[in-house]
Amino acid sequence: MILAPRKREQVLPQPVVLISTISKDGVRNAAPWSNVTPILRPLDEILVVSWLKRDTLENIRQTGEFVVNIPPVGMVKEVMICSKNYPPQVDEFEVANLTPRHSVKVRPPGIDGCLAWVECTLVEEILRQRYTLIIGKVVHLEADDRFFNEKGEMDFEKAKPLSIILGDEGMSFTYSTYSERYANYSEMFLDRSDPAAGQV
Ligand SMILES: Cc1cc2nc3c(=O)[nH]c(=O)nc-3n(C[C@H](O)[C@H](O)[C@H](O)COP(=O)(O)O)c2cc1C
């Protein structure tokens, strides 16, 4: 079946994060985002795609800082409260009853109860006609130990990081499950060497 343009977005599962920012006047903001991607491996830079009318975008432009919080599936309620289009003077931490978490390298607080907190500074904005691409530098990243195993890998079946599949009139909230297949990165290389292995 050939999908019409307005139905195409549903073929790609997407992560859901909460981006926290503060305005230049100190108002705290939190908003869900799914157009977020790491820029390759390791996660030195991150790409966030934004429509133009977003308080989050305005705050990032004004302060150059943001935190990408990774919510578990249990935070869907907060995610949907933060998705509403409150005016910029509304403190969305208060509205959604979010507990702020002190950030180490940036001013915007992280969100307590999330699985990881990616502190970022604005590197570059690539402005298109109707939307904009924000490239952030990851300046600090912490994760909740309780959801990481002895090897330092996320126990995603316990953590249940939130994702979505878009539909016609709404979105289904989802989370990952293990397919019983693990592949070492070295499998991708004919000589079994991974150029990124051992990078700190
Ligand atoms: C699951 C989910 C994912 C979203 N992803 C994006 C996104 O990638 N880019 C975007 O511009 N808006 C996205 N939105 C919409 C914003 O979260 C919404 O417009 C929010 O009110 C923006 O808040 P702000 O104006 O305080 O920044 C998403 C909403 C939801 C519920």
The ligand as a MOL file (V3000), in Angstrom:
LIG
                    3D

  0  0  0     0  0            999 V3000
M  V30 BEGIN CTAB
M  V30 COUNTS 31 33 0 0 0
M  V30 BEGIN ATOM
M  V30 1 C 4.6240 12.9440 22.1950 0
M  V30 2 C 4.7840 14.3390 21.6380 0
M  V30 3 C 5.8560 14.6430 20.8320 0
M  V30 4 C 6.0340 15.9360 20.3250 0
M  V30 5 N 7.1010 16.1880 19.5170 0
M  V30 6 C 7.3000 17.4350 19.0280 0
M  V30 7 C 8.4230 17.6930 18.1890 0
M  V30 8 O 9.2230 16.8250 17.8860 0
M  V30 9 N 8.5900 18.9540 17.7300 0
M  V30 10 C 7.7230 19.9530 18.0460 0
M  V30 11 O 7.9350 21.1020 17.5910 0
M  V30 12 N 6.6350 19.7300 18.8390 0
M  V30 13 C 6.4170 18.5000 19.3450 0
M  V30 14 N 5.3320 18.2400 20.1460 0
M  V30 15 C 4.4010 19.3260 20.4760 0
M  V30 16 C 4.8710 20.1380 21.6910 0
M  V30 17 O 5.2210 19.3240 22.7970 0
M  V30 18 C 3.7360 21.0870 22.1370 0
M  V30 19 O 3.4340 21.9580 21.0780 0
M  V30 20 C 4.0760 21.8600 23.3840 0
M  V30 21 O 2.9440 22.6230 23.7860 0
M  V30 22 C 5.2230 22.8140 23.1580 0
M  V30 23 O 5.4340 23.4760 24.3670 0
M  V30 24 P 6.2090 24.8390 24.4710 0
M  V30 25 O 5.4940 25.8770 23.6160 0
M  V30 26 O 6.1450 25.1320 25.9250 0
M  V30 27 O 7.5880 24.6020 23.9630 0
M  V30 28 C 5.1070 16.9520 20.6500 0
M  V30 29 C 4.0070 16.6490 21.4760 0
M  V30 30 C 3.8470 15.3510 21.9550 0
M  V30 31 C 2.6540 15.0270 22.8240 0
M  V30 END ATOM
M  V30 BEGIN BOND
M  V30 1 1 1 2
M  V30 2 1 2 3
M  V30 3 2 2 30
M  V30 4 2 3 4
M  V30 5 1 4 5
M  V30 6 1 4 28
M  V30 7 2 5 6
M  V30 8 1 6 7
M  V30 9 1 6 13
M  V30 10 2 7 8
M  V30 11 1 7 9
M  V30 12 1 9 10
M  V30 13 2 10 11
M  V30 14 1 10 12
M  V30 15 2 12 13
M  V30 16 1 13 14
M  V30 17 1 14 15
M  V30 18 1 14 28
M  V30 19 1 15 16
M  V30 20 1 16 17
M  V30 21 1 16 18
M  V30 22 1 18 19
M  V30 23 1 18 20
M  V30 24 1 20 21
M  V30 25 1 20 22
M  V30 26 1 22 23
M  V30 27 1 23 24
M  V30 28 2 24 25
M  V30 29 1 24 26
M  V30 30 1 24 27
M  V30 31 2 28 29
M  V30 32 1 29 30
M  V30 33 1 30 31
M  V30 END BOND
M  V30 END CTAB
M  END
